[in-house]
């Protein structure tokens, strides 16, 4: 869901620090990835009198100055002292994530009270809390308010309130419609691969032009590529997802597939393969996914398309079992991302989604078998899916025991790919002749 953040005064600095911290926590591969996910959902940020370049006046919301011993004062002073560098980091994120920015600033000085709790409180000074030069950022206006009334609009008819609602509405209107070429993914894919999705998105947005999603068969490379494509395709002028390249006869067939299934701003281009010219995509942002490539001719085709496209902001994603698949690239920087196996918790969730479709739950007698069989699947999504589907509605413990023994035998095979297919045959070999046909 889209997120719009609103920061009042120093709260705007807190928002900026939160965004920067979330970005760096993901970039440094720290464990706290939950907070990093929201960056991809933010569409806009509105600031009420935020001192983007610092402030020398420190106050509470009711108009009294913060006491020198206040822990809050120390925090606010720290934010203001580092406001310049914080703003530089944040503005780079704004460009990267294409956030809309707007805000308002005061034009009148604020009256400070000596002590808000005292009955004898008297005004001691009138100061500009955040000067225009510090508050100005994005789509900015100066209002006839002091800092307190600016940050706390008096009513829904206040100009500062109307500015915010207009900003909210414009962000809603300007959101792009969903592209027509979104890829179909398994129902649990987003929840199971959410951490990997955020990690790959950040690499693509800030890193090299070409990214290879690598790993053994059945690990979820194609599913992850589809998730990434769905998340990013609205940001590019031209998009294309080509599945199963290894099943095509030659690179000419792949190239024809690209030009016959390319989309422009979410709508399919209908001009036909024969009418495309090499210059049609030149300097246009392109997101291209080539799924399951396995040889140098595939890489040469990718490089040829990138050369004709000649756009620094285009991105190219491939999936492959070969970690060195992009090593022959000459004109593009590349990054290899190793797709990870599912952890035990996610493995169990995926297996149960196939073996015990909601709202079904395994009987107590089968719970132990569930954990044993999930462990034998080694976190491989394809194995978990196939075995889970095979055991669906199987209530006999004897069938589960036979399945476990067959998986034990498959583990004795040394090569990982052969081991995978041996495990997949566990379900196939137990089908009846009619089901096999």
PEKA-V418619 format. One line per field, one symbol per residue. psi: psi as a letter, one per 20 degrees, with the letter a starting at -180 (. if undefined). Layout:
BEGIN
psi->???
END
This chain:
BEGIN
psi->qqppqpppcihhhggghgggggghhghjkrhmighhhihiiphqpppolpnhkrqipprrhjjqqpqhjphhgggghgghhjhghghggghhhgggilqpprrqrqiqqppqqgohiqikpqphqoqogoqghhhppbnqqpqmqahghgimphriiqhhghgghhggghhghipqqpqikpqpqqhjgghhjgghggggghghhibrhpppoqrrpjikgggghgggghhihiiqgpqpooqlhiiqgrhhhgghhgiikqqolipppjiqgiipqhihjpjpppoppopmqjrhhghhgghgghghglphjqqppqqqiohjhjhiphipqrppoopqqqrgghggggghhghmqqkqqqqhhighhghghghiikjoggghgghghgjpjoiphhghgggghhhghhiipgpgghhghhhhighgijqrhhhh.
END
